[in-house]
Amino acid sequence: MAIRSPVINVMANAALKAARGLVRDFGEVEQLQVSIKGPGEFVSTADTLETSEYVIERLNEYSLAHLLLMGAMADLSGGPLSDLQGDGMFKHFRPRYRGTIIANVGMTRERGNQLIADGLVDLVAFAEMFIANPDLPQRFAALAPIRRSDRALHYTPGPHGYIDYPPYEPDAQTDGGT
Ligand SMILES: Cc1cc2nc3c(=O)[nH]c(=O)nc-3n(C[C@H](O)[C@H](O)[C@H](O)COP(=O)(O)O)c2cc1C
């Protein structure tokens, strides 16, 4: 068995203890979001992957509704986690987790369909795209253009830029997207 630092053991055990409590109280774990971050700016090290593998493999012991697996959000090339770039995250963890995996981060209709067709994940989650496209499923079904949200309005108070994007109307929109 690999030797982990005391801090990693404490973090992993805290996540697993939370899972046990949720199973006890609700019969299953519906949501458990685990992210590995250090103080200040997080920089991945050679230990990061092993820690993630340990926690995710242990989560097989719990009846999780799903594992929301986030793809790389930073440029990992040249570092110890470079194999996890792009779809590498899903290729790496699919054989290690037996339950439902939902892929997130930078998904598009095409990429999501491909990941599911390749058997790498079961479902795909979209976040930012929903802001400017409140009717996203209908747009995907109609192969309609995808509008980009105004990032300058993210994390600002008030409804503007969050709930005032109009639904898709054919011929009324020209801006394309992903
Ligand atoms: C405006 C905005 C607010 C977000 N707030 C949260 C949050 O409160 N908690 C969280 O876990 N993720 C939050 N996220 C991250 C998203 O849930 C998602 O993981 C991330 O945007 C990557 O998915 P995407 O590429 O489909 O947007 C937020 C994202 C955006 C754009």
The ligand as a MOL file (V3000), in Angstrom:
LIG
                    3D

  0  0  0     0  0            999 V3000
M  V30 BEGIN CTAB
M  V30 COUNTS 31 33 0 0 0
M  V30 BEGIN ATOM
M  V30 1 C -20.8790 32.0420 -12.9790 0
M  V30 2 C -20.4420 30.7040 -12.4530 0
M  V30 3 C -20.6460 30.3810 -11.1140 0
M  V30 4 C -20.2490 29.1240 -10.6060 0
M  V30 5 N -20.4850 28.8490 -9.2820 0
M  V30 6 C -20.1340 27.6280 -8.7940 0
M  V30 7 C -20.3910 27.2890 -7.4280 0
M  V30 8 O -20.9490 28.0750 -6.6620 0
M  V30 9 N -20.0020 26.0610 -6.9700 0
M  V30 10 C -19.3810 25.1520 -7.8040 0
M  V30 11 O -19.0590 24.0520 -7.3370 0
M  V30 12 N -19.1220 25.4560 -9.0870 0
M  V30 13 C -19.4880 26.6560 -9.6100 0
M  V30 14 N -19.2140 26.9700 -10.9250 0
M  V30 15 C -18.4920 25.9830 -11.7460 0
M  V30 16 C -19.4440 25.1780 -12.5940 0
M  V30 17 O -20.3230 24.4080 -11.7950 0
M  V30 18 C -18.6870 24.2450 -13.5370 0
M  V30 19 O -18.0450 23.2340 -12.7950 0
M  V30 20 C -17.6510 24.9760 -14.3730 0
M  V30 21 O -18.1870 26.1950 -14.8820 0
M  V30 22 C -17.1690 24.0980 -15.5500 0
M  V30 23 O -18.2390 23.6780 -16.3600 0
M  V30 24 P -18.5740 24.4420 -17.7480 0
M  V30 25 O -17.3100 24.3990 -18.5780 0
M  V30 26 O -19.7090 23.6730 -18.3560 0
M  V30 27 O -18.9630 25.8490 -17.4110 0
M  V30 28 C -19.6230 28.2000 -11.4610 0
M  V30 29 C -19.4170 28.5290 -12.8150 0
M  V30 30 C -19.8240 29.7610 -13.3060 0
M  V30 31 C -19.5790 30.0750 -14.7700 0
M  V30 END ATOM
M  V30 BEGIN BOND
M  V30 1 1 1 2
M  V30 2 1 2 3
M  V30 3 2 2 30
M  V30 4 2 3 4
M  V30 5 1 4 5
M  V30 6 1 4 28
M  V30 7 2 5 6
M  V30 8 1 6 7
M  V30 9 1 6 13
M  V30 10 2 7 8
M  V30 11 1 7 9
M  V30 12 1 9 10
M  V30 13 2 10 11
M  V30 14 1 10 12
M  V30 15 2 12 13
M  V30 16 1 13 14
M  V30 17 1 14 15
M  V30 18 1 14 28
M  V30 19 1 15 16
M  V30 20 1 16 17
M  V30 21 1 16 18
M  V30 22 1 18 19
M  V30 23 1 18 20
M  V30 24 1 20 21
M  V30 25 1 20 22
M  V30 26 1 22 23
M  V30 27 1 23 24
M  V30 28 2 24 25
M  V30 29 1 24 26
M  V30 30 1 24 27
M  V30 31 2 28 29
M  V30 32 1 29 30
M  V30 33 1 30 31
M  V30 END BOND
M  V30 END CTAB
M  END
